[in-house]
Amino acid sequence: MAWGESKAWLAGELNQGLYQDLLEDAAQLPGLQSKRKKVVHPEEMPWEMSRQGLLK
């Protein structure tokens, strides 16, 4: 590190578990993905009226 950069990098006392939260979410993801549908058939898709017209 440059001489002055280390002081700026060490400044502050705020701590959060952002990376830990991402790891926990990633650990739960396979269980959530296994419950989701893999294929959605046309009769299961809703119709939507949009500015471009009727969409499915």
C-alpha positions as CSV (number, residue, x, y, z in Angstrom):
1,M,0.0,0.0,0.0
2,A,1.1,3.6,-0.5
3,W,2.1,5.5,2.6
4,G,-1.1,7.6,2.9
5,E,-3.4,5.0,1.5
6,S,-3.2,2.7,4.5
7,K,-4.5,5.4,6.9
8,A,-7.6,6.0,4.7
9,W,-8.2,2.3,4.3
10,L,-8.2,1.7,8.1
11,A,-10.3,4.7,8.9
12,G,-13.8,4.1,10.2
13,E,-15.3,1.7,12.7
14,L,-18.5,0.6,11.0
15,N,-18.9,-3.1,10.7
16,Q,-21.5,-5.1,8.7
17,G,-21.8,-8.7,7.7
18,L,-22.5,-8.1,4.0
19,Y,-20.3,-10.9,2.7
20,Q,-21.6,-13.3,5.3
21,D,-25.2,-12.5,4.3
22,L,-24.3,-13.3,0.7
23,L,-22.8,-16.6,1.7
24,E,-25.9,-17.5,3.7
25,D,-28.2,-16.6,0.8
26,A,-26.0,-18.7,-1.6
27,A,-26.3,-21.7,0.8
28,Q,-30.1,-21.5,0.8
29,L,-30.4,-21.0,-3.0
30,P,-30.3,-24.7,-4.1
31,G,-33.3,-25.5,-1.8
32,L,-35.3,-22.6,-3.2
33,Q,-34.3,-23.4,-6.8
34,S,-35.5,-27.0,-6.4
35,K,-39.0,-25.9,-5.6
36,R,-39.4,-23.6,-8.6
37,K,-40.9,-24.7,-11.9
38,K,-38.4,-25.6,-14.6
39,V,-40.8,-25.3,-17.5
40,V,-43.7,-22.9,-17.8
41,H,-46.3,-23.9,-20.4
42,P,-48.3,-21.4,-22.4
43,E,-51.6,-22.2,-20.6
44,E,-49.9,-21.4,-17.3
45,M,-48.8,-17.9,-18.4
46,P,-51.1,-14.9,-17.7
47,W,-52.3,-12.4,-20.3
48,E,-51.3,-8.8,-19.9
49,M,-52.7,-5.7,-21.5
50,S,-49.8,-3.3,-22.1
51,R,-49.1,-0.3,-24.3
52,Q,-47.8,-2.6,-26.9
53,G,-51.0,-4.6,-26.9
54,L,-52.1,-7.9,-25.5
55,L,-49.1,-10.0,-24.3
56,K,-48.7,-13.4,-22.9
